Amino acid sequence: MFINDLYPRATAAGGGLQTEADWRVVPTVVRQGASIGSNATILAGVVIGAGALVGAGAVVTRDVAAHAIVAGNPARPLRDARRPEHLRPTAMPPAQEVRP
């Protein structure tokens, strides 16, 4: 979920409903190769760096560095996505038969 309003309110200061003049859209940037897990919440004005990975359910309140893996509420850096032990294998190992 992307939040595009820093101060979401249904009513203006005078008590009436807000109009387009009462708020402004704040852009969020997701750089090339970044991945966002399901149910993550990205607040307005945040930049998610190239190749970064945002964990499922994370709440991103600050910019995410390129190639960072972040998770949690608020999202915190866990490690660098370029480290070899965190990359997927190029091929799945062959399935082994299991016999009772």
N, CA, C and O of each residue as an XYZ file, in Angstrom:
400
protein
N       0.851     -1.154      0.000
C       0.000      0.000      0.000
C       0.906      1.228      0.000
O       1.839      1.337      0.796
N       0.609      2.138     -0.905
C       1.349      3.387     -0.979
C       0.496      4.502     -0.400
O      -0.656      4.677     -0.795
N       1.058      5.256      0.532
C       0.376      6.394      1.138
C       0.876      7.645      0.409
O       2.082      7.891      0.370
N      -0.038      8.442     -0.172
C       0.405      9.597     -0.953
C       0.096     10.933     -0.279
O       0.267     11.982     -0.899
N      -0.348     10.917      0.961
C      -0.701     12.136      1.681
C      -0.060     12.076      3.067
O      -0.337     11.163      3.845
N       0.800     13.056      3.372
C       1.494     13.040      4.663
C       0.560     13.259      5.843
O       0.814     12.744      6.932
N      -0.514     14.015      5.649
C      -1.432     14.339      6.737
C      -2.865     14.030      6.312
O      -3.633     14.958      6.056
N      -3.248     12.762      6.228
C      -4.585     12.420      5.740
C      -5.678     12.813      6.740
O      -5.644     12.409      7.902
N      -6.612     13.580      6.287
C      -7.766     13.994      7.083
C      -8.966     14.069      6.153
O      -8.815     14.403      4.978
N     -10.132     13.770      6.649
C     -11.353     13.862      5.853
C     -11.935     15.267      5.894
O     -12.649     15.676      4.979
N     -11.629     16.007      6.956
C     -12.208     17.339      7.100
C     -11.113     18.396      7.157
O      -9.989     18.121      7.577
N     -11.454     19.596      6.733
C     -10.537     20.729      6.783
C     -10.586     21.352      8.176
O     -11.373     20.923      9.020
N      -9.758     22.351      8.417
C      -9.673     22.989      9.729
C     -11.014     23.571     10.176
O     -11.306     23.587     11.372
N     -11.829     24.046      9.240
C     -13.121     24.625      9.589
C     -14.217     23.611      9.841
O     -15.329     23.989     10.209
N     -13.934     22.337      9.652
C     -14.918     21.288      9.898
C     -15.602     20.757      8.657
O     -16.254     19.714      8.715
N     -15.471     21.450      7.533
C     -16.069     20.972      6.279
C     -15.199     19.909      5.624
O     -14.049     19.704      6.013
N     -15.757     19.241      4.630
C     -14.998     18.223      3.914
C     -13.829     18.840      3.165
O     -13.927     19.957      2.656
N     -12.733     18.116      3.101
C     -11.577     18.597      2.356
C     -11.864     18.574      0.870
O     -12.632     17.744      0.383
N     -11.244     19.489      0.161
C     -11.300     19.515     -1.298
C      -9.888     19.281     -1.816
O      -8.956     19.112     -1.030
N      -9.730     19.273     -3.118
C      -8.403     19.085     -3.705
C      -7.433     20.178     -3.272
O      -6.226     19.944     -3.209
N      -7.944     21.361     -2.976
C      -7.094     22.474     -2.559
C      -6.529     22.282     -1.152
O      -5.580     22.968     -0.773
N      -7.093     21.365     -0.376
C      -6.673     21.172      1.018
C      -5.541     20.172      1.198
O      -5.057     19.997      2.316
N      -5.111     19.517      0.144
C      -4.034     18.551      0.293
C      -3.181     18.500     -0.959
O      -3.585     18.972     -2.021
N      -1.993     17.920     -0.822
C      -1.118     17.765     -1.984
C      -0.574     16.336     -2.004
O      -0.316     15.730     -0.964
N      -0.413     15.831     -3.203
C       0.132     14.485     -3.391
C       1.647     14.555     -3.243
O       2.299     15.416     -3.833
N       2.202     13.641     -2.448
C       3.649     13.567     -2.252
C       4.135     12.313     -2.965
O       3.714     11.210     -2.614
N       5.016     12.453     -3.965
C       5.450     11.289     -4.739
C       6.337     10.333     -3.942
O       7.054     10.735     -3.026
N       6.264      9.074     -4.317
C       7.110      8.014     -3.777
C       7.860      7.417     -4.963
O       7.277      7.238     -6.032
N       9.144      7.106     -4.791
C       9.970      6.597     -5.887
C      10.413      5.178     -5.568
O      10.953      4.907     -4.496
N      10.175      4.270     -6.523
C      10.674      2.896     -6.419
C      11.642      2.704     -7.582
O      11.238      2.693     -8.745
N      12.914      2.553     -7.255
C      13.955      2.436     -8.290
C      13.935      1.043     -8.938
O      13.342      0.097     -8.421
N      14.603      0.965    -10.076
C      14.627     -0.257    -10.882
C      15.144     -1.459    -10.084
O      16.137     -1.362     -9.363
N      14.455     -2.578    -10.226
C      14.878     -3.828     -9.609
C      14.478     -4.000     -8.154
O      14.765     -5.035     -7.553
N      13.821     -3.003     -7.580
C      13.377     -3.124     -6.181
C      12.172     -4.053     -6.108
O      11.379     -4.123     -7.047
N      12.034     -4.766     -4.991
C      10.905     -5.677     -4.771
C      10.211     -5.295     -3.476
O      10.856     -4.994     -2.471
N       8.878     -5.313     -3.519
C       8.094     -4.957     -2.345
C       7.208     -6.138     -1.989
O       6.411     -6.592     -2.811
N       7.344     -6.640     -0.763
C       6.563     -7.779     -0.302
C       5.096     -7.413     -0.109
O       4.743     -6.241      0.018
N       4.256     -8.434     -0.091
C       2.822     -8.215      0.051
C       2.492     -7.556      1.381
O       3.134     -7.816      2.398
N       1.492     -6.709      1.352
C       0.966     -6.005      2.513
C       1.960     -5.029      3.147
O       1.776     -4.617      4.292
N       3.012     -4.658      2.410
C       3.931     -3.631      2.912
C       3.254     -2.272      2.762
O       2.479     -2.056      1.830
N       3.551     -1.365      3.679
C       3.017     -0.006      3.618
C       4.187      0.941      3.402
O       5.147      0.948      4.172
N       4.095      1.745      2.335
C       5.157      2.680      1.979
C       4.609      4.087      2.186
O       3.660      4.482      1.508
N       5.192      4.851      3.113
C       4.708      6.191      3.387
C       5.118      7.166      2.294
O       6.043      6.898      1.527
N       4.434      8.285      2.228
C       4.653      9.298      1.196
C       6.069      9.854      1.254
O       6.640     10.023      2.331
N       6.627     10.135      0.080
C       7.920     10.787     -0.009
C       9.127      9.895      0.145
O      10.256     10.387      0.141
N       8.924      8.597      0.281
C      10.027      7.651      0.487
C      10.624      7.255     -0.861
O       9.914      7.162     -1.863
N      11.943      7.022     -0.873
C      12.636      6.495     -2.050
C      13.124      5.096     -1.705
O      13.829      4.909     -0.713
N      12.750      4.107     -2.524
C      13.222      2.732     -2.351
C      14.281      2.515     -3.416
O      13.995      2.575     -4.612
N      15.504      2.265     -2.976
C      16.652      2.192     -3.870
C      16.639      0.996     -4.813
O      15.908      0.026     -4.611
N      17.465      1.093     -5.845
C      17.585      0.045     -6.859
C      17.985     -1.277     -6.214
O      18.906     -1.327     -5.400
N      17.291     -2.336     -6.580
C      17.623     -3.669     -6.099
C      17.283     -3.929     -4.639
O      17.633     -4.983     -4.109
N      16.619     -3.007     -3.986
C      16.254     -3.191     -2.574
C      15.109     -4.195     -2.455
O      14.379     -4.437     -3.415
N      14.965     -4.768     -1.273
C      13.892     -5.718     -1.010
C      13.193     -5.307      0.276
O      13.821     -5.206      1.330
N      11.876     -5.068      0.182
C      11.072     -4.700      1.345
C      10.272     -5.933      1.748
O       9.526     -6.482      0.938
N      10.421     -6.366      2.981
C       9.758     -7.569      3.464
C       8.249     -7.404      3.554
O       7.742     -6.291      3.698
N       7.544     -8.512      3.469
C       6.084     -8.514      3.563
C       5.641     -7.913      4.891
O       6.190     -8.245      5.942
N       4.657     -7.036      4.841
C       4.111     -6.432      6.048
C       4.941     -5.307      6.639
O       4.569     -4.747      7.670
N       6.056     -4.965      6.012
C       6.912     -3.897      6.535
C       6.208     -2.547      6.425
O       5.367     -2.345      5.549
N       6.556     -1.635      7.313
C       6.062     -0.261      7.251
C       7.282      0.625      7.003
O       8.089      0.861      7.902
N       7.398      1.111      5.769
C       8.575      1.880      5.362
C       8.311      3.359      5.628
O       7.466      3.971      4.974
N       9.034      3.930      6.590
C       8.853      5.325      6.986
C      10.008      6.209      6.531
O       9.906      7.435      6.572
N      11.109      5.588      6.097
C      12.301      6.327      5.653
C      12.814      5.722      4.361
O      12.418      4.620      3.980
N      13.702      6.449      3.686
C      14.300      5.958      2.449
C      15.004      4.626      2.691
O      15.547      4.378      3.768
N      14.984      3.774      1.662
C      15.648      2.472      1.709
C      16.837      2.539      0.753
O      16.669      2.881     -0.418
N      18.014      2.221      1.233
C      19.230      2.277      0.415
C      19.182      1.229     -0.695
O      18.491      0.216     -0.582
N      19.919      1.488     -1.753
C      20.019      0.528     -2.852
C      20.542     -0.805     -2.319
O      21.481     -0.836     -1.524
N      19.940     -1.887     -2.753
C      20.335     -3.265     -2.427
C      20.158     -3.633     -0.953
O      20.705     -4.640     -0.502
N      19.412     -2.842     -0.207
C      19.161     -3.166      1.203
C      17.967     -4.100      1.318
O      17.028     -4.021      0.526
N      18.007     -4.979      2.302
C      16.850     -5.801      2.657
C      16.319     -5.203      3.953
O      17.037     -5.130      4.951
N      15.050     -4.772      3.936
C      14.446     -4.173      5.120
C      13.177     -4.931      5.496
O      12.509     -5.508      4.638
N      12.854     -4.924      6.782
C      11.633     -5.575      7.267
C      11.277     -4.980      8.610
O      12.112     -4.362      9.271
N      10.025     -5.172      9.013
C       9.583     -4.761     10.336
C       8.714     -3.525     10.330
O       8.413     -2.951      9.283
N       8.314     -3.124     11.546
C       7.489     -1.943     11.746
C       8.098     -1.118     12.878
O       7.913     -1.457     14.047
N       8.813     -0.053     12.559
C       9.126      0.450     11.232
C      10.195     -0.412     10.563
O      10.943     -1.126     11.232
N      10.255     -0.333      9.235
C      11.220     -1.146      8.485
C      12.640     -0.743      8.866
O      12.983      0.438      8.914
N      13.449     -1.759      9.134
C      14.849     -1.528      9.485
C      15.731     -2.382      8.581
O      15.337     -3.481      8.190
N      16.926     -1.882      8.244
C      17.833     -2.659      7.389
C      18.275     -3.948      8.078
O      18.634     -3.939      9.255
N      18.245     -5.047      7.341
C      18.698     -6.337      7.868
C      20.047     -6.748      7.304
O      20.926     -7.208      8.033
N      20.200     -6.576      5.995
C      21.448     -6.971      5.343
C      21.471     -6.433      3.928
O      20.535     -5.765      3.487
N      22.548     -6.729      3.221
C      22.719     -6.305      1.831
C      22.266     -7.440      0.915
O      22.695     -8.581      1.086
N      21.415     -7.142     -0.044
C      20.868     -8.163     -0.939
C      21.902     -8.714     -1.914
O      21.649     -9.733     -2.556
N      23.054     -8.071     -2.042
C      24.076     -8.547     -2.990
C      24.984     -9.608     -2.406
O      25.769    -10.204     -3.145
N      24.910     -9.869     -1.113
C      25.766    -10.892     -0.515
C      25.383    -12.259     -1.070
O      24.197    -12.587     -1.116
N      26.352    -13.060     -1.490
C      26.059    -14.332     -2.164
C      25.177    -15.286     -1.365
O      24.378    -16.008     -1.961
N      25.292    -15.316     -0.043
C      24.496    -16.271      0.729
C      23.011    -15.916      0.740
O      22.192    -16.706      1.210
N      22.656    -14.738      0.227
C      21.251    -14.340      0.194
C      20.662    -14.395     -1.213
O      19.491    -14.066     -1.404
N      21.450    -14.800     -2.187
C      20.953    -14.904     -3.552
C      20.333    -16.268     -3.779
O      20.741    -17.258     -3.172
N      19.343    -16.314     -4.660
C      18.715    -17.595     -4.992
C      19.675    -18.461     -5.785
O      20.482    -17.948     -6.560
N      19.593    -19.763     -5.598
C      20.413    -20.648     -6.440
C      19.921    -20.570     -7.882
O      18.742    -20.319     -8.131
N      20.833    -20.788     -8.828
C      20.443    -20.707    -10.237
C      19.577    -21.882    -10.656
O      18.778    -21.752    -11.583
N      19.713    -23.012    -10.005
C      18.901    -24.184    -10.331
C      18.502    -24.885     -9.037
O      19.264    -24.912     -8.071
N      17.329    -25.434     -9.033
C      16.867    -26.167     -7.858
C      17.563    -27.518     -7.815
O      17.760    -28.135     -8.862
N      17.938    -27.991     -6.644
C      18.539    -29.320     -6.571
C      17.508    -30.375     -6.970
O      16.309    -30.159     -6.788
N      17.950    -31.504     -7.507
C      16.994    -32.524     -7.920
C      16.191    -33.057     -6.730
O      16.710    -33.193     -5.621
N      14.946    -33.346     -6.981
C      14.074    -33.879     -5.934
C      14.540    -35.272     -5.537
O      14.964    -36.051     -6.391
N      14.465    -35.586     -4.266
C      14.858    -36.905     -3.798
C      13.600    -37.685     -3.433
O      12.658    -37.153     -2.846
N      13.618    -38.941     -3.795
C      12.482    -39.808     -3.493
C      12.514    -40.179     -2.020
O      13.559    -40.517     -1.464
N      11.354    -40.108     -1.412
C      11.244    -40.464      0.003
C      10.450    -41.754      0.097
O       9.332    -41.842     -0.409
N      11.030    -42.752      0.745
C      10.341    -44.037      0.920
C      10.122    -44.298      2.393
O      10.993    -44.015      3.216
N       8.955    -44.842      2.734
C       8.680    -45.133      4.143
C       9.535    -46.238      4.702
O       9.407    -46.584      5.876
